[in-house]
């Protein structure tokens, strides 16, 4: 096998996830700037944490895939990465 064929999330779905997380992060960033203008450091910190969480969710969601290798199948799910060995699958 020359390469490992990978089945990623469809391009349209990845673009939707990117756009959705970007819009939400922009909204939260605007709220964070407003919180700083008012003088609320706690609200600005919460906004920064939410933006970080949105980035993490967007990255993980867009990296969902299934990769076939010679002796195993690697399945990248939202929370875990699972490896299924060829010998574990009954034929």
Biopython code that builds the backbone (N, CA, C, O; Angstrom):
import numpy as np
from Bio.PDB.StructureBuilder import StructureBuilder

atoms = [
    (1, "UNK", "N", (0.849, -1.173, 0.000)),
    (1, "UNK", "CA", (0.000, 0.000, 0.000)),
    (1, "UNK", "C", (0.897, 1.240, 0.000)),
    (1, "UNK", "O", (1.734, 1.402, 0.889)),
    (2, "UNK", "N", (0.726, 2.103, -0.984)),
    (2, "UNK", "CA", (1.599, 3.260, -1.101)),
    (2, "UNK", "C", (1.244, 4.358, -0.116)),
    (2, "UNK", "O", (2.136, 5.024, 0.408)),
    (3, "UNK", "N", (0.002, 4.554, 0.139)),
    (3, "UNK", "CA", (-0.427, 5.592, 1.071)),
    (3, "UNK", "C", (-1.588, 5.085, 1.898)),
    (3, "UNK", "O", (-2.172, 4.045, 1.594)),
    (4, "UNK", "N", (-1.914, 5.803, 2.919)),
    (4, "UNK", "CA", (-3.049, 5.423, 3.749)),
    (4, "UNK", "C", (-4.271, 6.205, 3.291)),
    (4, "UNK", "O", (-4.342, 7.416, 3.497)),
    (5, "UNK", "N", (-5.237, 5.525, 2.671)),
    (5, "UNK", "CA", (-6.435, 6.245, 2.255)),
    (5, "UNK", "C", (-7.210, 6.758, 3.459)),
    (5, "UNK", "O", (-7.447, 6.022, 4.417)),
    (6, "UNK", "N", (-7.597, 8.013, 3.405)),
    (6, "UNK", "CA", (-8.310, 8.647, 4.507)),
    (6, "UNK", "C", (-9.649, 9.150, 4.019)),
    (6, "UNK", "O", (-9.746, 9.758, 2.953)),
    (7, "UNK", "N", (-10.678, 8.896, 4.802)),
    (7, "UNK", "CA", (-12.008, 9.420, 4.511)),
    (7, "UNK", "C", (-12.270, 10.529, 5.531)),
    (7, "UNK", "O", (-12.665, 10.242, 6.661)),
    (8, "UNK", "N", (-12.056, 11.793, 5.149)),
    (8, "UNK", "CA", (-12.301, 12.889, 6.084)),
    (8, "UNK", "C", (-13.764, 13.305, 6.063)),
    (8, "UNK", "O", (-14.553, 12.811, 5.258)),
    (9, "UNK", "N", (-14.105, 14.201, 6.938)),
    (9, "UNK", "CA", (-15.416, 14.828, 6.921)),
    (9, "UNK", "C", (-15.560, 15.563, 5.590)),
    (9, "UNK", "O", (-14.577, 16.106, 5.085)),
    (10, "UNK", "N", (-16.735, 15.592, 5.023)),
    (10, "UNK", "CA", (-16.945, 16.244, 3.728)),
    (10, "UNK", "C", (-16.531, 17.718, 3.798)),
    (10, "UNK", "O", (-16.661, 18.364, 4.838)),
    (11, "UNK", "N", (-16.031, 18.234, 2.671)),
    (11, "UNK", "CA", (-15.518, 19.609, 2.637)),
    (11, "UNK", "C", (-16.595, 20.619, 3.015)),
    (11, "UNK", "O", (-16.304, 21.591, 3.712)),
    (12, "UNK", "N", (-17.817, 20.413, 2.574)),
    (12, "UNK", "CA", (-18.901, 21.326, 2.925)),
    (12, "UNK", "C", (-19.183, 21.346, 4.418)),
    (12, "UNK", "O", (-19.450, 22.398, 4.997)),
    (13, "UNK", "N", (-19.121, 20.185, 5.029)),
    (13, "UNK", "CA", (-19.346, 20.108, 6.470)),
    (13, "UNK", "C", (-18.202, 20.774, 7.233)),
    (13, "UNK", "O", (-18.430, 21.439, 8.244)),
    (14, "UNK", "N", (-16.960, 20.593, 6.746)),
    (14, "UNK", "CA", (-15.832, 21.250, 7.417)),
    (14, "UNK", "C", (-15.949, 22.762, 7.302)),
    (14, "UNK", "O", (-15.670, 23.476, 8.265)),
    (15, "UNK", "N", (-16.360, 23.265, 6.129)),
    (15, "UNK", "CA", (-16.540, 24.705, 5.968)),
    (15, "UNK", "C", (-17.638, 25.221, 6.888)),
    (15, "UNK", "O", (-17.508, 26.300, 7.465)),
    (16, "UNK", "N", (-18.723, 24.455, 7.030)),
    (16, "UNK", "CA", (-19.818, 24.856, 7.905)),
    (16, "UNK", "C", (-19.343, 24.923, 9.350)),
    (16, "UNK", "O", (-19.666, 25.877, 10.057)),
    (17, "UNK", "N", (-18.588, 23.937, 9.798)),
    (17, "UNK", "CA", (-18.059, 23.921, 11.170)),
    (17, "UNK", "C", (-17.148, 25.118, 11.389)),
    (17, "UNK", "O", (-17.238, 25.791, 12.416)),
    (18, "UNK", "N", (-16.261, 25.390, 10.416)),
    (18, "UNK", "CA", (-15.361, 26.526, 10.524)),
    (18, "UNK", "C", (-16.146, 27.830, 10.611)),
    (18, "UNK", "O", (-15.851, 28.677, 11.454)),
    (19, "UNK", "N", (-17.139, 27.995, 9.747)),
    (19, "UNK", "CA", (-17.933, 29.229, 9.739)),
    (19, "UNK", "C", (-18.725, 29.371, 11.037)),
    (19, "UNK", "O", (-18.779, 30.455, 11.617)),
    (20, "UNK", "N", (-19.332, 28.292, 11.488)),
    (20, "UNK", "CA", (-20.148, 28.330, 12.702)),
    (20, "UNK", "C", (-19.295, 28.710, 13.916)),
    (20, "UNK", "O", (-19.668, 29.588, 14.694)),
    (21, "UNK", "N", (-18.153, 28.046, 14.070)),
    (21, "UNK", "CA", (-17.281, 28.342, 15.208)),
    (21, "UNK", "C", (-16.696, 29.751, 15.092)),
    (21, "UNK", "O", (-16.514, 30.427, 16.104)),
    (22, "UNK", "N", (-16.404, 30.195, 13.878)),
    (22, "UNK", "CA", (-15.865, 31.549, 13.687)),
    (22, "UNK", "C", (-16.883, 32.614, 14.066)),
    (22, "UNK", "O", (-16.539, 33.595, 14.725)),
    (23, "UNK", "N", (-18.135, 32.427, 13.652)),
    (23, "UNK", "CA", (-19.181, 33.403, 13.982)),
    (23, "UNK", "C", (-19.400, 33.447, 15.488)),
    (23, "UNK", "O", (-19.506, 34.526, 16.071)),
    (24, "UNK", "N", (-19.469, 32.287, 16.116)),
    (24, "UNK", "CA", (-19.650, 32.257, 17.570)),
    (24, "UNK", "C", (-18.460, 32.890, 18.285)),
    (24, "UNK", "O", (-18.644, 33.644, 19.240)),
    (25, "UNK", "N", (-17.241, 32.592, 17.833)),
    (25, "UNK", "CA", (-16.054, 33.169, 18.466)),
    (25, "UNK", "C", (-16.014, 34.685, 18.274)),
    (25, "UNK", "O", (-15.613, 35.408, 19.187)),
    (26, "UNK", "N", (-16.420, 35.175, 17.111)),
    (26, "UNK", "CA", (-16.470, 36.614, 16.875)),
    (26, "UNK", "C", (-17.473, 37.286, 17.808)),
    (26, "UNK", "O", (-17.196, 38.349, 18.364)),
    (27, "UNK", "N", (-18.630, 36.666, 17.975)),
    (27, "UNK", "CA", (-19.650, 37.195, 18.879)),
    (27, "UNK", "C", (-19.118, 37.250, 20.313)),
    (27, "UNK", "O", (-19.299, 38.250, 21.008)),
    (28, "UNK", "N", (-18.470, 36.185, 20.747)),
    (28, "UNK", "CA", (-17.924, 36.137, 22.105)),
    (28, "UNK", "C", (-16.776, 37.139, 22.251)),
    (28, "UNK", "O", (-16.614, 37.743, 23.311)),
    (29, "UNK", "N", (-15.978, 37.317, 21.192)),
    (29, "UNK", "CA", (-14.884, 38.297, 21.250)),
    (29, "UNK", "C", (-15.434, 39.715, 21.404)),
    (29, "UNK", "O", (-14.879, 40.521, 22.151)),
    (30, "UNK", "N", (-16.522, 40.018, 20.700)),
    (30, "UNK", "CA", (-17.156, 41.337, 20.840)),
    (30, "UNK", "C", (-17.644, 41.534, 22.276)),
    (30, "UNK", "O", (-17.480, 42.611, 22.851)),
    (31, "UNK", "N", (-18.239, 40.500, 22.847)),
    (31, "UNK", "CA", (-18.681, 40.593, 24.238)),
    (31, "UNK", "C", (-17.487, 40.758, 25.185)),
    (31, "UNK", "O", (-17.574, 41.479, 26.179)),
    (32, "UNK", "N", (-16.367, 40.083, 24.871)),
    (32, "UNK", "CA", (-15.172, 40.218, 25.697)),
    (32, "UNK", "C", (-14.589, 41.622, 25.642)),
    (32, "UNK", "O", (-14.153, 42.152, 26.664)),
    (33, "UNK", "N", (-14.577, 42.230, 24.458)),
    (33, "UNK", "CA", (-14.090, 43.605, 24.322)),
    (33, "UNK", "C", (-15.000, 44.559, 25.078)),
    (33, "UNK", "O", (-14.532, 45.495, 25.728)),
    (34, "UNK", "N", (-16.291, 44.319, 24.991)),
    (34, "UNK", "CA", (-17.241, 45.158, 25.737)),
    (34, "UNK", "C", (-17.031, 44.998, 27.242)),
    (34, "UNK", "O", (-17.126, 45.967, 27.996)),
    (35, "UNK", "N", (-16.744, 43.766, 27.674)),
    (35, "UNK", "CA", (-16.498, 43.528, 29.101)),
    (35, "UNK", "C", (-15.243, 44.261, 29.568)),
    (35, "UNK", "O", (-15.211, 44.801, 30.673)),
    (36, "UNK", "N", (-14.215, 44.278, 28.730)),
    (36, "UNK", "CA", (-12.996, 45.009, 29.080)),
    (36, "UNK", "C", (-13.275, 46.506, 29.153)),
    (36, "UNK", "O", (-12.757, 47.200, 30.028)),
    (37, "UNK", "N", (-14.102, 47.000, 28.220)),
    (37, "UNK", "CA", (-14.428, 48.429, 28.216)),
    (37, "UNK", "C", (-15.179, 48.829, 29.481)),
    (37, "UNK", "O", (-15.003, 49.934, 29.994)),
    (38, "UNK", "N", (-16.015, 47.925, 29.979)),
    (38, "UNK", "CA", (-16.774, 48.198, 31.193)),
    (38, "UNK", "C", (-15.884, 48.027, 32.429)),
    (38, "UNK", "O", (-16.125, 48.637, 33.470)),
    (39, "UNK", "N", (-14.856, 47.190, 32.298)),
    (39, "UNK", "CA", (-13.938, 46.991, 33.414)),
    (39, "UNK", "C", (-14.105, 45.662, 34.111)),
    (39, "UNK", "O", (-13.586, 45.474, 35.211)),
    (40, "UNK", "N", (-14.814, 44.736, 33.499)),
    (40, "UNK", "CA", (-15.031, 43.435, 34.112)),
    (40, "UNK", "C", (-13.989, 42.439, 33.604)),
    (40, "UNK", "O", (-14.115, 41.891, 32.509)),
    (41, "UNK", "N", (-12.971, 42.220, 34.410)),
    (41, "UNK", "CA", (-11.908, 41.300, 34.037)),
    (41, "UNK", "C", (-12.417, 39.856, 34.036)),
    (41, "UNK", "O", (-11.994, 39.052, 33.205)),
    (42, "UNK", "N", (-13.312, 39.528, 34.952)),
    (42, "UNK", "CA", (-13.859, 38.175, 35.024)),
    (42, "UNK", "C", (-14.628, 37.830, 33.750)),
    (42, "UNK", "O", (-14.456, 36.747, 33.192)),
    (43, "UNK", "N", (-15.468, 38.743, 33.294)),
    (43, "UNK", "CA", (-16.235, 38.490, 32.073)),
    (43, "UNK", "C", (-15.314, 38.370, 30.860)),
    (43, "UNK", "O", (-15.570, 37.558, 29.970)),
    (44, "UNK", "N", (-14.256, 39.159, 30.814)),
    (44, "UNK", "CA", (-13.293, 39.059, 29.717)),
    (44, "UNK", "C", (-12.557, 37.716, 29.760)),
    (44, "UNK", "O", (-12.280, 37.125, 28.717)),
    (45, "UNK", "N", (-12.245, 37.242, 30.958)),
    (45, "UNK", "CA", (-11.585, 35.944, 31.095)),
    (45, "UNK", "C", (-12.504, 34.810, 30.660)),
    (45, "UNK", "O", (-12.062, 33.866, 30.005)),
    (46, "UNK", "N", (-13.762, 34.897, 31.018)),
    (46, "UNK", "CA", (-14.736, 33.888, 30.599)),
    (46, "UNK", "C", (-14.880, 33.901, 29.079)),
    (46, "UNK", "O", (-14.982, 32.846, 28.453)),
    (47, "UNK", "N", (-14.888, 35.084, 28.492)),
    (47, "UNK", "CA", (-14.969, 35.188, 27.032)),
    (47, "UNK", "C", (-13.758, 34.538, 26.370)),
    (47, "UNK", "O", (-13.899, 33.840, 25.366)),
    (48, "UNK", "N", (-12.576, 34.763, 26.924)),
    (48, "UNK", "CA", (-11.368, 34.148, 26.372)),
    (48, "UNK", "C", (-11.421, 32.626, 26.488)),
    (48, "UNK", "O", (-10.997, 31.917, 25.575)),
    (49, "UNK", "N", (-11.940, 32.127, 27.607)),
    (49, "UNK", "CA", (-12.060, 30.675, 27.790)),
    (49, "UNK", "C", (-13.062, 30.080, 26.805)),
    (49, "UNK", "O", (-12.839, 28.989, 26.279)),
    (50, "UNK", "N", (-14.155, 30.779, 26.553)),
    (50, "UNK", "CA", (-15.154, 30.290, 25.602)),
    (50, "UNK", "C", (-14.583, 30.286, 24.189)),
    (50, "UNK", "O", (-14.845, 29.361, 23.421)),
    (51, "UNK", "N", (-13.805, 31.311, 23.837)),
    (51, "UNK", "CA", (-13.172, 31.343, 22.517)),
    (51, "UNK", "C", (-12.203, 30.167, 22.364)),
    (51, "UNK", "O", (-12.164, 29.531, 21.311)),
    (52, "UNK", "N", (-11.428, 29.880, 23.402)),
    (52, "UNK", "CA", (-10.507, 28.736, 23.361)),
    (52, "UNK", "C", (-11.276, 27.431, 23.199)),
    (52, "UNK", "O", (-10.860, 26.559, 22.437)),
    (53, "UNK", "N", (-12.380, 27.290, 23.901)),
    (53, "UNK", "CA", (-13.199, 26.091, 23.790)),
    (53, "UNK", "C", (-13.788, 25.961, 22.387)),
    (53, "UNK", "O", (-13.828, 24.861, 21.835)),
    (54, "UNK", "N", (-14.242, 27.061, 21.812)),
    (54, "UNK", "CA", (-14.772, 27.030, 20.444)),
    (54, "UNK", "C", (-13.696, 26.627, 19.436)),
    (54, "UNK", "O", (-13.968, 25.878, 18.497)),
    (55, "UNK", "N", (-12.496, 27.119, 19.630)),
    (55, "UNK", "CA", (-11.388, 26.723, 18.745)),
    (55, "UNK", "C", (-11.105, 25.230, 18.873)),
    (55, "UNK", "O", (-10.896, 24.549, 17.868)),
    (56, "UNK", "N", (-11.098, 24.722, 20.090)),
    (56, "UNK", "CA", (-10.854, 23.305, 20.320)),
    (56, "UNK", "C", (-11.949, 22.449, 19.691)),
    (56, "UNK", "O", (-11.654, 21.457, 19.025)),
    (57, "UNK", "N", (-13.194, 22.823, 19.895)),
    (57, "UNK", "CA", (-14.313, 22.065, 19.331)),
    (57, "UNK", "C", (-14.266, 22.108, 17.806)),
    (57, "UNK", "O", (-14.468, 21.082, 17.157)),
    (58, "UNK", "N", (-14.001, 23.281, 17.224)),
    (58, "UNK", "CA", (-13.924, 23.394, 15.773)),
    (58, "UNK", "C", (-12.807, 22.554, 15.192)),
    (58, "UNK", "O", (-12.991, 21.893, 14.170)),
    (59, "UNK", "N", (-11.635, 22.572, 15.842)),
    (59, "UNK", "CA", (-10.508, 21.776, 15.364)),
    (59, "UNK", "C", (-10.814, 20.288, 15.453)),
    (59, "UNK", "O", (-10.557, 19.540, 14.510)),
    (60, "UNK", "N", (-11.359, 19.860, 16.577)),
    (60, "UNK", "CA", (-11.627, 18.430, 16.759)),
    (60, "UNK", "C", (-12.743, 17.954, 15.842)),
    (60, "UNK", "O", (-12.680, 16.848, 15.304)),
    (61, "UNK", "N", (-13.761, 18.783, 15.663)),
    (61, "UNK", "CA", (-14.880, 18.415, 14.815)),
    (61, "UNK", "C", (-14.436, 18.311, 13.359)),
    (61, "UNK", "O", (-14.884, 17.426, 12.630)),
    (62, "UNK", "N", (-13.561, 19.211, 12.943)),
    (62, "UNK", "CA", (-13.118, 19.170, 11.553)),
    (62, "UNK", "C", (-12.085, 18.082, 11.292)),
    (62, "UNK", "O", (-11.791, 17.793, 10.132)),
    (63, "UNK", "N", (-11.528, 17.474, 12.327)),
    (63, "UNK", "CA", (-10.538, 16.423, 12.123)),
    (63, "UNK", "C", (-11.131, 15.016, 12.217)),
    (63, "UNK", "O", (-10.384, 14.041, 12.300)),
    (64, "UNK", "N", (-12.450, 14.897, 12.206)),
    (64, "UNK", "CA", (-13.070, 13.575, 12.188)),
    (64, "UNK", "C", (-12.690, 12.867, 10.894)),
    (64, "UNK", "O", (-12.798, 13.452, 9.816)),
    (65, "UNK", "N", (-12.250, 11.625, 10.984)),
    (65, "UNK", "CA", (-11.868, 10.898, 9.778)),
    (65, "UNK", "C", (-11.736, 9.419, 10.074)),
    (65, "UNK", "O", (-11.723, 8.985, 11.226)),
    (66, "UNK", "N", (-11.639, 8.660, 8.991)),
    (66, "UNK", "CA", (-11.339, 7.236, 9.066)),
    (66, "UNK", "C", (-10.148, 7.006, 8.153)),
    (66, "UNK", "O", (-10.190, 7.363, 6.976)),
    (67, "UNK", "N", (-9.079, 6.408, 8.687)),
    (67, "UNK", "CA", (-7.871, 6.149, 7.911)),
    (67, "UNK", "C", (-7.608, 4.650, 7.882)),
    (67, "UNK", "O", (-7.533, 4.002, 8.926)),
    (68, "UNK", "N", (-7.471, 4.105, 6.676)),
    (68, "UNK", "CA", (-7.199, 2.675, 6.510)),
    (68, "UNK", "C", (-5.705, 2.474, 6.309)),
    (68, "UNK", "O", (-5.092, 3.098, 5.442)),
    (69, "UNK", "N", (-5.127, 1.596, 7.118)),
    (69, "UNK", "CA", (-3.736, 1.208, 6.970)),
    (69, "UNK", "C", (-3.711, -0.290, 6.686)),
    (69, "UNK", "O", (-4.753, -0.943, 6.736)),
    (70, "UNK", "N", (-2.543, -0.838, 6.390)),
    (70, "UNK", "CA", (-2.488, -2.247, 6.004)),
    (70, "UNK", "C", (-3.011, -3.179, 7.083)),
    (70, "UNK", "O", (-3.708, -4.149, 6.785)),
    (71, "UNK", "N", (-2.680, -2.892, 8.326)),
    (71, "UNK", "CA", (-3.046, -3.819, 9.390)),
    (71, "UNK", "C", (-4.073, -3.271, 10.372)),
    (71, "UNK", "O", (-4.446, -3.949, 11.329)),
    (72, "UNK", "N", (-4.528, -2.047, 10.136)),
    (72, "UNK", "CA", (-5.484, -1.468, 11.085)),
    (72, "UNK", "C", (-6.320, -0.371, 10.428)),
    (72, "UNK", "O", (-6.012, 0.109, 9.337)),
    (73, "UNK", "N", (-7.374, 0.000, 11.123)),
    (73, "UNK", "CA", (-8.260, 1.085, 10.720)),
    (73, "UNK", "C", (-8.284, 2.080, 11.870)),
    (73, "UNK", "O", (-8.627, 1.719, 12.996)),
    (74, "UNK", "N", (-7.918, 3.347, 11.594)),
    (74, "UNK", "CA", (-7.897, 4.368, 12.644)),
    (74, "UNK", "C", (-9.117, 5.264, 12.467)),
    (74, "UNK", "O", (-9.312, 5.864, 11.410)),
    (75, "UNK", "N", (-9.926, 5.346, 13.503)),
    (75, "UNK", "CA", (-11.168, 6.111, 13.466)),
    (75, "UNK", "C", (-11.028, 7.283, 14.435)),
    (75, "UNK", "O", (-10.977, 7.088, 15.649)),
    (76, "UNK", "N", (-10.968, 8.495, 13.894)),
    (76, "UNK", "CA", (-10.885, 9.694, 14.740)),
    (76, "UNK", "C", (-12.291, 10.196, 14.989)),
    (76, "UNK", "O", (-12.940, 10.743, 14.097)),
    (77, "UNK", "N", (-12.754, 10.004, 16.216)),
    (77, "UNK", "CA", (-14.076, 10.450, 16.602)),
    (77, "UNK", "C", (-13.945, 11.782, 17.330)),
    (77, "UNK", "O", (-12.851, 12.336, 17.428)),
    (78, "UNK", "N", (-15.052, 12.288, 17.833)),
    (78, "UNK", "CA", (-15.015, 13.607, 18.459)),
    (78, "UNK", "C", (-14.174, 13.608, 19.732)),
    (78, "UNK", "O", (-13.343, 14.496, 19.921)),
    (79, "UNK", "N", (-14.378, 12.632, 20.601)),
    (79, "UNK", "CA", (-13.664, 12.610, 21.880)),
    (79, "UNK", "C", (-12.483, 11.652, 21.904)),
    (79, "UNK", "O", (-11.558, 11.839, 22.693)),
    (80, "UNK", "N", (-12.495, 10.636, 21.062)),
    (80, "UNK", "CA", (-11.452, 9.614, 21.119)),
    (80, "UNK", "C", (-10.948, 9.277, 19.722)),
    (80, "UNK", "O", (-11.578, 9.606, 18.717)),
    (81, "UNK", "N", (-9.814, 8.621, 19.686)),
    (81, "UNK", "CA", (-9.304, 8.022, 18.463)),
    (81, "UNK", "C", (-9.245, 6.525, 18.712)),
    (81, "UNK", "O", (-8.594, 6.060, 19.647)),
    (82, "UNK", "N", (-9.930, 5.787, 17.868)),
    (82, "UNK", "CA", (-10.041, 4.346, 18.065)),
    (82, "UNK", "C", (-9.273, 3.638, 16.960)),
    (82, "UNK", "O", (-9.356, 4.026, 15.795)),
    (83, "UNK", "N", (-8.534, 2.609, 17.320)),
    (83, "UNK", "CA", (-7.791, 1.802, 16.352)),
    (83, "UNK", "C", (-8.381, 0.401, 16.371)),
    (83, "UNK", "O", (-8.457, -0.244, 17.417)),
    (84, "UNK", "N", (-8.799, -0.061, 15.188)),
    (84, "UNK", "CA", (-9.342, -1.420, 15.037)),
    (84, "UNK", "C", (-8.347, -2.210, 14.209)),
    (84, "UNK", "O", (-8.080, -1.871, 13.056)),
    (85, "UNK", "N", (-7.810, -3.241, 14.784)),
    (85, "UNK", "CA", (-6.847, -4.098, 14.069)),
    (85, "UNK", "C", (-7.593, -5.041, 13.134)),
    (85, "UNK", "O", (-8.716, -5.460, 13.413)),
    (86, "UNK", "N", (-6.949, -5.362, 12.026)),
    (86, "UNK", "CA", (-7.559, -6.248, 11.043)),
    (86, "UNK", "C", (-7.855, -7.620, 11.660)),
    (86, "UNK", "O", (-8.849, -8.256, 11.311)),
    (87, "UNK", "N", (-7.012, -8.065, 12.556)),
    (87, "UNK", "CA", (-7.212, -9.375, 13.189)),
    (87, "UNK", "C", (-8.410, -9.378, 14.147)),
    (87, "UNK", "O", (-8.933, -10.442, 14.477)),
    (88, "UNK", "N", (-8.850, -8.186, 14.596)),
    (88, "UNK", "CA", (-10.003, -8.102, 15.499)),
    (88, "UNK", "C", (-11.336, -8.191, 14.760)),
    (88, "UNK", "O", (-12.377, -8.414, 15.378)),
    (89, "UNK", "N", (-11.303, -8.018, 13.442)),
    (89, "UNK", "CA", (-12.532, -8.041, 12.649)),
    (89, "UNK", "C", (-12.678, -9.436, 12.067)),
    (89, "UNK", "O", (-11.784, -9.930, 11.380)),
    (90, "UNK", "N", (-13.813, -10.066, 12.346)),
    (90, "UNK", "CA", (-14.028, -11.412, 11.812)),
    (90, "UNK", "C", (-14.369, -11.312, 10.330)),
    (90, "UNK", "O", (-15.092, -10.415, 9.896)),
    (91, "UNK", "N", (-13.833, -12.253, 9.572)),
    (91, "UNK", "CA", (-14.089, -12.222, 8.123)),
    (91, "UNK", "C", (-14.980, -13.340, 7.677)),
    (91, "UNK", "O", (-15.286, -13.449, 6.490)),
]
sb = StructureBuilder()
sb.init_structure("model")
sb.init_model(0)
sb.init_chain("A")
sb.init_seg("    ")
for serial, (resi, resn, name, xyz) in enumerate(atoms, 1):
    if name == "N":
        sb.init_residue(resn, " ", resi, " ")
    sb.init_atom(name, np.array(xyz, "f"), 0.0, 1.0, " ", f" {name:<3s}", serial, name[0])
structure = sb.get_structure()
